[in-house]
């Protein structure tokens, strides 16, 4: 087997499965968003202190927290894949 085959068919699926089992949470003052390693939103918690006038602010905070949680999941996968690359010889 080649290094490319090992990486693509064995290590990548292993790390994808490992990361997909994790959850990543991001918090903003009025909202908390949780995503899984597949970057699917699994939970949104909204503060009970929200007032109707704050809906626009809340929408912005949900957007920010969602993107932060998704970024955390993507970063984890990139870190896992980076470890693979560090152990490989320079093939180019």
N, C-alpha and C positions, 0 to 999 in steps of 0.2 A: 504494500500500500504506500501511496505517496503521502507527503506531508499535507498536500492540498486535500486529498481524500480524507485523511485523519481529521483535519480541521473541520471540513464541510459536513461530513456525515457522522462524525462521532462526537467531537468536542462541542461544536456549535449547538447541536440539539440538546446535549447535556446541560450546557449553561443556560440555554433558553428555558428549559424545563425548570432548572433551579431558580432562576429569576422570576419565572411566571408564578411560582408558589409564594412569592413575597408580596407584601403590601407596602405602599409608599404613601405617606401622609404629608400634606402641606397645610399650614394654618395661616389664616389672615384674621384680623380682629373680629370679624363677624361670622366667619365661615371656616370650616375645615373640610378638605376633600381628600378622599382616599382612592388610590388606584392600585390595581394589581400589576404584576410584572408584564402582563400583556397590554398594558396601558388602557385598560378598561376601568371606567369609574365604578367603584364598588360601594361608595358611601359618600354622602354629603351631609354634614351637620351644620345647621344654621343656628346662630345664637338666639336665645329666647328674648334677648334685649332689643331686637330689631323693631323699628317703627316704620310705618308705611312710607314716611318721607325718605327713608334710607334704602328703598328698593333699588334705585340706580347704583348706589354705592355697593350694595350687596351683590348685584349682578357683576360689577367689576371685580369684586373680591373673589367671587366664584371662578371667574375666568382666570384670574391670577393664580389662585390656589390650585386649580385644575392643571394649568400649564406647569406649575412648580412640581406637582406630584408626578406628572407624566415625565418631566425632565429627570426626576430622581430615578424613575424606573429605567429610562434610557441610559442614564449615566452608569447605573449598575451593570447593565448589559455591556456597555462599552468597556468598563473596567474588567469584566470577566474576559471579554474577547482580547483586550490588551495583554492580559496575562498569557494568553495563547501565543500571541505574536512575539512576546519577549523570549519565549523558549525555542522559537524556531530559527534555524539558520537563515541567513540572507540568501533567498533563492532567486533574486533578480540581479 
